[in-house]
């Protein structure tokens, strides 16, 4: 397993989280709304639901960073009960704009951190003691995970109709 060197962590996380709004902007500019709203399988999120989750958790990540900087404990987050629900006809452009604005604030907070802040600790209500370094690793991975999830959601209608090429997509099929 590869690890990010502590001296690179802030810059590497910034490189990931700075790219995410643009990726969803590209989705908004390129894909039909129906494709972005299509749930790939029962219980699986559409690309728009992934974006809404990133909006919800952007606030969570920022509050957790502040808690860790203050040496405070913080609650868990349950997207099923605490996350916002999409309206029946969501506006992708407005969601991207909201996410971009929140992310600008998150990036500014991230860039205010120093190498010495990475060891700050706090207690997560479910996971126990965590460091700011742990949280930053999770933030970068979380963004990438939900971007990939959104891309897989958009991919599903294409997989279903590709006939014999279906075998090349077995790792990406959502059931």
N, C-alpha and C positions, 0 to 999 in steps of 0.2 A: 504494500500500500504506500502510495506516495503521500508525503506531507508537505505542506507549504512552510517554508522557513519563516520563523516569526518576523524577521526583518522585512519580509515581502508581503505579509498577510494583508495589511491595510490597503496597499496598492493593488494587490490581486483581487481582493473583494471589491474594491472600487471599480476595477476594470469590468467585472462581471455585472455588478448592479447598475452601472452607468449604461450598459448595453441593453438592458431589459426593456425599458420604455420604447426604445427605437424598434426593437423586434416586434413588440405589439403594435406599434404605429404602422409598421410594414404590413402586419396582418390586416389591420383596419383599412389600409390603402389598397390592398391587393385582393382580399378574399371577399366573396359575397357574405352578407350578414347571416344568411341561412346556414352557411357552412360553419361560421364562427359560433353559431348558437346550437349546432347539432350535437346532441349528447352521443358519444360514441358507443355507449353500452349502458344498461341500467346501473345507476349508482356511480357512473363515471362522469367527470366534469367536462363540459364543453370548453372550447378555447376562451369564450367570454367568462365562464365561471372561474377558470384559472386566473384570468385578469382580475376579477372581483376579489378573489382570494388574495392576490398579491397586493391589492389596495388595502384590504383589511389588515394584512400582516405587516405592511409597511409601517403602520401606526404602532403595531406591537413591537417590531424590532426597535424602533426609535425609543419607545418607552422603556424597553428592557436595557438598552444602552445607558440611558439616563439612570436607571435603577442601579446598574452595575457600577457606574462611575460614583454613585453616592453610597455604594456598599449596602444597598437595600435588597430585600427579597422581592420577588415578583410572582404574580399568578400565572397559571397555565392559560393557554388559549385553545378553545374548542371551536373550530370553524363551523361545525354543524349547528351549534347553539349561539355562538357569538358573532359569526360572520354575517355580513349583509347579504340579502337575497336580491338577485337581479330582477328588475321589472320585467313584465311580460314582453315588452319590446325595448330591449336595452339599446342605448346609443353608444356604440363602440368608440366613436371619436371622443365623446364626452368622458368615457371611462379612461381612455388613454390619456386625455388631458389631466384628469384628476390624479391618475397614477404618476404622471410625469411631474406634476407639481409636488406631490408628496415625496417622490423620489429625490427631487432636488434638495429638499430639506434633509432627507436621510443621508445623501452624499455629503452635504455640508457637515452634518454631525459626524459621519465617518471620518472625514478629512480633518476634523478637529482633534481626533484621537492621536495619542503618541504610543510609541513602542512600550513605554512603561505602563500604560493603561491596560495592556493585554492581560495582565495577571490579576486585575481586579475581579472580585468574586461577589456572588450573590446566590441566594437559594431560589431555585425554580420550584414551584409548588409540587410538581410531579417528579422532576428529575433529580432534585437535590442540588448540591453545590455545583455551580458552573462558573467558568471564567469568561471574561469578555472575549478572549481568544476563541473559546468554544462557540460563543454566540456568533462571532464574525464568520467562522467556518460554516456554521449552519445557515447564515444569511446568504452567502454566495451559493452554497449547494441548493438551498431552497429555491432561489431564483431560477437556477438552471433546471432543477427538477420540474418546476411548474411550466417553464417554457417548453421543455421537451414534452410534457403532458399535453400542453395546448397543441403542439405540432402533431402529436399522435392522434389527438381528437380530430384534427382537420384531415389527417391521413386516412381515417377509417372508411369513408365512402369510396375512396379510390381502391383500397385493398379489396373490398367486396366485389368489385366489377372487373378485376384484372385476370380472371380465368386462371390458366395454368401458372401464371407468374405468382399466384397467391403464396406459393411455397417460400418465396423470397422474403415474405413479410411476417413470418410466424413469430418473430420476436417482438413485433409491433402491434399485433392484433389485440384489441381490447374486447373482452367478452363480458 
